[in-house]
Amino acid sequence: MNRRFRIAATLTAVVALVAACTGPGATTTPTEAPMSEAPMSEAPMSEAPIAGGLLEKILNDGKIVVSTDPAYPPQSEQKPDGTYEGFDIDVAMALADSLGVELEWATPAWEVITAGSWAGRWDVSVGSMTITPERLEVLDFSVPYYFTPAQMAASTESGITTLEGLAGKTVCAGESTTYLQWLQGTLDFGPSGGRPDPPPAGVVATTLPTDRDCALQWQQGRFDFDGWLSSDTTVQLAIDDGLPLVKVGDPVYSEPLAVAADKSGPDPSDLLARLSAKISEMHADGTLSQLSIKWFGSDITKDPSS
């Protein structure tokens, strides 16, 4: 039986919303930066920043430090020359440009980002993060900038072609991701979406640092698990790259992805309002749709629940 889940991205005035991403250690590489139904409270663009807040800090520094994943194409990837490319990268560059500041990258591990308490090591995450009640305890979010289906895949070695065929099998996901939570039966989008349909009976979850690592293990000839759960975009790119896997069934749920900021740091509310306004503008003028088609081959910036 195919399982589908569509979440309603209804958010409160102080929230909005993201597949998982990671990187080895917290390092930074500088580079120049050239819908929900209820978006965050909109502060006039001309309003003075909150004293001591995150927006004031960024404007005073003349730069914004953004955490991302260096090995999560097509969302984000560090090239051999040290520069970055991908959908999240282009979005972050546009947001930095809207603030009139330079952009610097940080690549902490995904579980470190989602845990909060960043201690000022980076300012925001533009790393395809899903809003969940658990994350809302430590992070604040912008409005969503796109929506991804979560897609199950199986190794060609396994011979599995249906979602039911993964019952009792081991499935790989990135650490600290919503994909892992779904496999463990704990994923809950709260009042805005509730719980998606459960995974196949008896599924056993295993993790690697990033989603992409699961497919790369198959490429290396290691088949310690039969299935892999990630965003449809990441699965499709792995197939296009010739990795030994196939999509299995329909997407198991869809999730809104947004910019995140640490609640324990300087007040991020006016920064997120400013970024939400820019994201809404990019939705309205088609910029996000164009970037989605560029990197994913289709437009996944529209709320599927609308």
ROZA-510895 format. One record per atom (N, C-alpha, C): residue in one letter; z negated, x, y negated. Coordinates in steps of 0.02 Angstrom, whole numbers, plus 50000, padded with zeros to 5 digits. Layout:
<pts>
aZXY ...
</pts>
This chain:
<pts>
m500005004350060 m500005000050000 m500005004449938 n500475003249893 n500475007049830 n499925004649785 r499595009349753 r499045007549708 r499245009249637 r499175004649592 r499315005849521 r498705004149481 f498635007849427 f498085006249382 f498305007649311 r498255002849269 r498435003649199 r497825002649156 i497635007449116 i497035006649076 i497215004249007 a496785000248979 a496864997848911 a496525002848865 a496905005448818 a496615010748776 a496275007848715 t495825002948727 t495435000048672 t494845004448659 l494795007248600 l494275012048583 l493865009548525 t493245011848519 t492815009948464 t492995013948402 a492665012448346 a492835015648283 a492665022948282 v492225025148325 v492055032248325 v492335035948383 v492755032848425 v493045036448481 v493785035148481 a494095038848519 a494765037748541 a494825042148601 l495295043148628 l495235048548673 l495275054548632 v496175062448898 v496435067548927 v496365068348974 a497075083749121 a497335084649187 a497225089049205 a496995089549163 a496705095149195 a496995101649172 c496585106849152 c496805113149125 c496255118349133 t496405124649130 t495905129949133 t496215136549115 g495815141549110 g496055148249096 g495525153149112 p495695159349121 p495205164349138 p494825166749078 g494205165149072 g493795167849018 g494005165448950 a493585166248900 a493725163848832 a494035169448793 t494695169148786 t495055174048747 t495465170548696 t495645173848643 t496045170748591 t496645175048575 t497205171748560 t497805175148539 t498055171648477 p498075175048419 p498285171648358 p499035170448357 t499225165048325 t499925163748313 t499975159548251 e500545159648218 e500605155848156 e500775148648173 a500515144148135 a500665137048144 a501145134748091 p501625134148094 p502065132648038 p501685128447988 m499065021048573 m498815019148507 m498335013648522 s498015018848489 s497545014048517 s497515007848473 e497205002248500 e497154996048461 e496644996748405 a496145001048415 a495625001948365 a495535009348350 p495955012248306 p495905019348292 p495265021048258 m495125027548254 m494535029948220 m494545027848146 s493975027748115 s493935026048045 s494365030848005 e494765028247961 e495235032347924 e494955034247857 a494865040747846 a494635043247782 a495235044947739 p495225043147676 p495785044847632 p495915052347634 m496565054247636 m496735061247643 m496485065347584 s496385062247526 s496165065847466 s495405066547462 e495045063147508 e494315063347506 e494065070447520 a493535072447485 a493245079047496 a492965079347567 p493035085047601 p492755085647669 p491995084747668 i491725082647724 i491005082147732 i490695089047725 a490195089647683 a489875096147672 a489585098647738 g489765104747756 g489525107647818 g489865105147881 g490375100847872 g490725098047929 g491265102647956 l491575100548010 l492075104648043 l492705105348002 l492925099947969 l493515100347926 l493405105347871 e492825105147838 e492685109947784 e492705117147811 k492425118247868 k492425124947899 k493145127347910 i493565123047939 i494255124947954 i494635126447890 l494565122247839 l494915123347776 l494675129747742 n494025131147746 n493765137347717 n494005143447754 d494055142847821 d494295148447862 d495045149547854 g495395144247836 g496125144647832 g496465144747900 k496095142747952 k496385142648020 k495995137548062 i496325135148114 i496015130848164 i496095134248231 v495545134848268 v495555137848335 v495585132248386 v496115132248426 v496255126848473 v496215129448544 s495835126048586 s495815127948657 s496385124648694 t496685128448739 t497235125848779 t497255129648845 d497685127448889 d497755130748955 d498365135248953 p498295141648972 p498865146148971 p499325145449032 a499145141149079 a499545140549141 a499595133349164 y499795128849119 y499835121749136 y500495118849110 p501065121649131 p501705118949107 p501835112149138 p502205107649102 p502525108749037 p502085107248977 q501445105848988 q501005104448931 q500855110748891 s500695116148926 s500525122348891 s500605128248938 e500875133748911 e500985139648952 e501045145748907 q500705151148926 q500775157448889 q501345161448919 k501825163348878 k502405167048901 k502245174448907 p502655178348940 p502535185548948 p502435189248883 d502735186748828 d502665190248764 d502025188348727 g501605184048759 g500965182248730 g500985175848689 t501565173148674 t501615166948637 t501535161048685 y501455155048656 y501345149048695 y501905144048684 e502025139948735 e502505134548728 e502285128548770 g502545122648751 g502385116548789 g502255110748743 f502175104948773 f502065098748734 f501415099248694 d500865101048726 d500225101648690 d500275106848635 i500645112148647 i500715117448598 i501065114848536 d501615111148546 d501975108348489 d501555103448450 v501155099348486 v500715094548452 v500195098248411 a499885103348440 a499375107248404 a499675110548342 m500275113148347 m500595116348290 m500715111448234 a500925105248252 a501045100148201 a500385098148167 l499845097848205 l499195095948176 l498945101448130 a499005107748151 a498795113248107 a499205113248043 d499855112148050 d500285111947991 d500075106447943 s499875100647970 s499665095047927 s499035096747887 l498625101247914 l498025103447878 l498155109247831 g498745112247837 g498915117947795 g498555124247814 v498405125047880 v498035130947903 v498425134247959 e498245140547973 e498545144148029 e498225141848094 l498555143548149 l498345141348215 l498175147348259 e497605147048292 e497405152248338 e497215148948404 w497395152248460 w497275149248525 w496655152248558 a496305148148597 a495775150448641 a495915147548710 t495735151148763 t495895148848831 t495275148848876 p494755145148859 p494175144648903 p494345140348964 a493915140849015 a494015136849075 a493915129449060 w494275125249096 w494255118049083 w493555115149089 e493175117349140 e492505114549147 e492055116549089 v492195122049056 v491815124148997 v491985119548938 i492615117948931 i492835113548876 i492525106648884 t492575103748943 t492345096948953 t491585096348952 a491225101948959 a490495101748958 a490205101248888 g490605102548836 g490345102548767 g489925108748754 s489545108448698 s489135114248677 s489565120548672 w490085120148631 w490565125548624 w490305131448583 a489775130348546 a489465135748505 a489965138848456 g490435134848431 g490885137148380 g491415141948404 r491505142748469 r492005147548495 r492715145148484 w492815138648479 w493455135748459 w493285129048425 d493775126348388 d493645120448346 d493805113948382 v494385113548414 v494585107448448 v494945109248512 s494995104348556 s495415105048616 s496035100648607 v496625103748611 v497255100048616 v497525101848684 g497225099048736 g497355101048804 g497415095348852 s497715089748830 s497825084048875 s497175081648907 m496675080248865 m496035077948891 m495995070248889 t495755067448945 t495655060248951 t494965058348924 i494935052648890 i494285049848869 i493945046648929 t493335048648942 t492925045348993 t492225044448963 p491835039548988 p491155038748962 p490735045048968 e490825048849022 e490455054949031 e490615060048977 r491245060748961 r491445065648909 r491235063248840 l491225056748830 l491025054048765 l490285055548749 e489905057448798 e489215059348785 e489165065948747 v489675070248755 v489635076848724 v490215078448677 l490745074248680 l491335075548640 l491545069348600 d491875070548543 d492205065248506 d492955066248511 f493345060848500 f494055061048512 f494465058048455 s495085060248451 s495585057148407 s495865051148442 v496345047748410 v496735042748445 v497175046348496 p497385042948549 p497815046248600 p498485048348571 y498735054048595 y499395056148574 y499915055148630 y499685054148692 y500145052048745 y499755049448805 f500115046848854 f499815043448912 f500165045948976 t499775048649023 t500105051349083 t499895047549146 p500375046349190 p500225043549256 p499945049149300 a499445047549341 a499175052249390 a499565051349455 q499885056649478 q500335056149535 q500085060249594 m500085057049653 m499915060549714 m500535063949741 a500435069849770 a500975073549802 a500725076049869 a501195077749914 a501015080649978 a501465086649991 s501215091450029 s501625097250046 s502175095150094 t502745098250089 t503295096750136 t503095098650207 e502645103450213 e502395105650278 e502015100050314 s501685095750275 s501265090450305 s501665084850336 g502265083550311 g502665077950335 g502435071250309 i501935071250263 i501665064950236 i502135062250183 t502285055750186 t502745052650138 t502455046450106 t501855044250127 t501545038350098 t500835039850078 l500575035950031 l499885036950009 l499405035850067 e499555030950110 e499125029550167 e499105035350216 g499635039450215 g499665045150260 g499165050550242 l498855050050182 l498355054950161 l497645052850180 a497575047050212 a496915044850235 a496615050150281 g495995052150266 g495665057050307 g495895064250296 k496365065350250 k496635072050237 k496275075250178 t496395081750169 t496115085450113 t496625085650056 v496395084049996 v496835083849937 v496545088449884 c496975092349852 c496775097149801 c496845094349731 a496375096249687 a496405094349616 a496095099949575 g496225099949511 g495915104949466 g495175103549457 e494805108849444 e494085108149434 e493925104049372 s493405099849376 s493155095949319 s493685091349289 t494135088749330 t494665084349305 t494535077149326 t494875072549292 t494835065549312 t495155064649381 y495625069049399 y495935068549466 y495405069749520 l494975074649510 l494435075849557 l493965069949560 q493795067049502 q493345061349501 q493645055449540 w494305054449533 w494615048849569 w494575050049644 l494705056149666 l494675057749738 l493965056749765 q493465057949723 q492775057249744 q492515050049735 g492945045749707 g492755038749698 g492295037449640 t492255042149592 t491795041449536 t492135040249469 l492805040249468 l493155039549404 l493035032549375 d492825032349312 d492675026049278 d492865026849205 f493315022649180 f493525022949111 f493085018649065 g492555015849093 g492095011949052 g492375005249032 p492115002348976 p492314995548955 p493064995048941 s493385000548922 s494095000248904 s494554999748965 g494315001549024 g494765001549081 g494445000649149 g493795001949154 g493465001149217 g493665006349268 r493615004449332 r493765009049386 r494465007649414 p494845012849427 p495495011849461 p495385010349534 d495915008349569 d495865007249641 d495645013649675 p495285013149731 p495015019149764 p495555023149799 p495395029449815 p495865033649852 p495915031449925 p496395034149963 p496435032450034 p495775034050070 a495625030150120 a494995030950156 a494915037950185 g494315040650176 g494155046950207 g494445053150176 v494755052450117 v495035058250083 v494475063250067 v494625069650078 v494155074950062 v494455078950004 a494065079849951 a494315083449892 a494145090849896 t494615094949875 t494485102049866 t494765104049798 t494515109349768 t494735111149700 t494965118349696 l495395119349647 l495595125949623 l495515125849548 p495515131649515 p495385131649442 p495825126949401 t496475126549417 t496915121949381 t497325117849431 d497595112249407 d498025108049448 d498605112049477 r498935115749435 r499535119449455 r499385124349512 d498775126949514 d498585131749567 d498675128649636 c498575122049642 c498645118749707 c499355119549733 a499845118149690 a500545118649711 a500745125949723 l500475130449682 l500645137449691 l500385140149757 q499825137349781 q499575139549847 q500065137649902 w500355131649897 w500875129749945 w501475134449940 q501665136249879 q502225140749870 q502105147549904 q501465149549905 q501295155949936 q501215155450012 g501365149550039 g501335148750111 g500665146950139 r500195144950096 r499535143050118 r499485135450117 f499305132450173 f499275125150178 f498575123050201 d498075124950162 d497375123150177 d497225115850162 f497675112550128 f497595105450112 f498285102250114 d498305095650124 d498945092150131 d499185088950067 g498715086850023 g498905083149963 g498705086549899 w498985084149845 w498845086849778 w498885081049729 l498385080549685 l498395075349632 l498395078749564 s498875076749523 s498935079549455 s499315074449413 s499475076449351 s499895072049310 s500605071949338 d500935066349329 d501625065749353 d502065071149322 t501925073049260 t502325078149226 t502255084949261 t501645086749281 t501525093149313 t501825093149384 v501755087549419 v502045087049487 v502805087649484 q503105084149436 q503835084249431 q504085091249415 l503735094849371 l503955101649354 l503905106149416 a503375105249455 a503305109249516 a503885107949564 i504095101649570 i504665099949612 i505295103149584 d505385102649518 d505975105649486 d505995113149495 d505395116249500 d505355123449510 d505465125549582 g505565120549626 g505705122149696 g505095123149739 l504505121049716 l503905121749757 l503925116649813 p503625118249871 p503705114049931 p503265107849932 l503465102749895 l503065096549891 l503505090649875 v503235084649888 v503575078449871 v503075073649840 k503305069249796 k502885063949769 k502735058949824 v502125056249822 v501915051449873 v501685045049838 g502045039549849 g501855033149820 g501935032849745 d501715027249717 d501725026249645 d501135029749612 p501145030749546 p500555033549512 p499935029349527 v499365032749536 v498755029249556 v498375026449497 y498485029149438 y498215026249376 y498575029749318 s498465027249257 s498735030449197 s498175031349148 e498205036749108 e497645038349064 e497875040748996 p497475039048943 p497645041248875 p497345048248862 l497725052348828 l497535059248816 l497485060548741 a496965064148720 a496825064848649 a496535071648632 v496485072948567 v496155078848541 v495405077848546 a495045083048566 a494315082548574 a493965087548530 a493355085848508 a492935090348468 a492225089748493 d491845095148485 d491165095748511 d490675092048466 k490285087448495 k489785083848456 k489205088248434 s489075093648470 s488495097848454 s488625102848398 g489255103248376 g489425107848322 g489425104248255 p489745107248205 p489805103948140 p490125097048146 d489925092348104 d490165085448107 d490935085348108 p491235082748163 p491965082748168 p492295076248145 s491905071548118 s492175064748108 s492745064648058 d492695068148001 d493245067747953 d493845071847978 l493735077248015 l494295080948045 l494675076448093 l494315073048138 l494655068748186 l494995062848154 a494715060248099 a495055055048061 a495705057648032 r495685063748005 r496295066847977 r496815068048032 l496595070648089 l497065071848144 l497325065348174 s496895060248177 s497125053748202 s497655050748157 a497575051648091 a498085049148044 a498745052648056 k498725059148068 k499345062848081 k499655060748147 i499235059848199 i499495057648263 i499825050848257 s499505046248221 s499785039548211 s500455040048175 e500495044548126 e501125045648090 e501665048248138 m501475052748183 m501955055648230 m502175050448282 h501725045748299 h501935040148341 h502455035948304 a502295034248241 a502715029648203 a503405032448187 d503445038948172 d504095041748152 d504495044548210 g504225043848271 g504605045948330 g504525053248349 t504125056948311 t504045064148326 t503755065148396 l503235061448414 l502925062248480 l503405060248535 s503785054948524 s504285052848574 s504795058348586 q505025061448532 q505515066848538 q505225072848576 l504595074548560 l504275080148595 l504175078548669 s504005072348684 s503915070248753 s504575070948792 i505115068548763 i505765069048796 i505965076448804 k505815080448755 k505965087648758 k505625090948817 w504985089548826 w504585093248876 w504535089648943 f504565082948944 f504465079249005 f505095075749030 g505595075148987 g506205071649006 g506165064148999 s505595061648975 s505515054448963 s504975053448911 d504945047448884 d504455045948832 d503835042948863 i503285046748864 i502655044148892 i502125043948837 t502345042548776 t501875042048720 t501675034948704 k501955030148741 k501795023048729 k501235020848776 d500775016848751 d500215014348790 d500495009548844 p500425011248908 p500725006948961 p500375000248967 s499774999448937 s499424993148942 s499634988248887 s500024990648839 s500234986348783 s500794981648804 
</pts>
